[in-house]
Structures are given as C-alpha cells and as structure tokens.
Amino acid sequence: MIKEEKIPKLRKEAKEKGLKFYFTGKPCKHGHLSKRSVSDAHCLQCEIEIWYPRNRAKPERKKYMKEYRLKYKDTFLYPTILRFVFPTLF
C-alpha cells in the first residue's frame, strides 16, 4: 500500500504512474476530504456512502445481475477455477 505522503495530487500524474487513487486536498461537492479514484474521479467516501448503497438497493439491478450471472456462468471465473482444480476434466 502507498503511504499517504506518496499519493499524487493530480489525476493525470496518478494515471501515468498506474495508481488507482490520488488526493487533491480539496473537499468534494459533498464535503468529503478523501482520496479520489483515478478511473472516475469520485471521492472514495462518496462511493461508500452514496453510490454503492444506491446501486445495491435497486430491485431491477438485482434482477438484472441474477439473469446476467445465469446467462454467462459458463464464460467467467467458474470454469477457469475448475480447470486449475481438476485439469484432467478439460
């Protein structure tokens, strides 16, 4: 893990170094003073308090994800894990 002093202040700098976070030292629009994600520039505290619970609580999202997992269950991680655990089956 990177020490707090080593986290870049600019998103561009963090992206160039291949880091996931940067810290501007300025509060976000909701008043949080937290690290920000390089991928979408969201404050991590906002992600935890606002965005994550909002998406998890939507019933249509739950239904969609269940259907998605059933539809693509053969193409994702499960067969890959089985290949490593039981290589003679494949």
N, C-alpha and C positions, 0 to 999 in steps of 0.2 A: 504494500500500500504506500502511496505517496504521502510524504509529510505535508502538512498544511502550508508550510512556507514555500514548498516547491510547486504548488499548483499555479499554473499560469493565470494571468489576469485577462488575457484576450482569448476569445473563442478560436480565432484563426491560429494562434500560437499552439493551443492545445490540440487542435486538429492536425497540425503539422507534426507534432510530437507523437501522435497516435493515442492521446489520452482520452478518457471518457468524460472528464469534468474540468471545469475552470471556475475561478472565483473572482468576480468583479469587485467585490467590496461594497456594492450598491444594493439596496433592497429591491426586490421585485415589485410588481404592481400591487401585490397583496401584502407587502410589508415584510416579507421574509428576507433574512440575511443568511443566505445559504449558497452552497456550491450549485453550479448550473450544469446541465447536461450538454455536451458538445453537439449531440445529434439533433436536438430540437430547441435548445436554449432555455428550456423550462427550469425553474428553480426546483431543487430536489424536495424541498418542504412542500411546495405546491403539488408535486407529483404524489407525495404521500397523503396529504390531507384532502386534496380536491379531485385530481384526475383519476387516481387509482380506484377509490371507492365509488366514484360516479360511474365508471365503466363496468365495474364488477356487479353493481346493483341492477343493471338493466336486464329485465327478463328476456327481451329479444336477443340480447348479446349472449346470454347463457344458452338459449335455444340454438342460435347460430353456431356457437362453439361446439356444442354437443354434436350437431349434424356434421360439422367440418371434421371433427376428430373421427367420426364413424366413416365418413366418405374417404378420408385419406389415411386411415390407420395402417394400411399396408405399405405406404410410401415413406413413412417417417422413421422415428427412432426405434420402435419396437422390433422390426426385422433386423436392424443393424445390431441391436443388443443380442438378439438370438444368434446371429452369425458369429459373434465373439464367444458366446457361452457354449453353443453347440455347432461348431464348424463343420462337423460331418453331415449335418442335415442339409446343407446347402451345396 
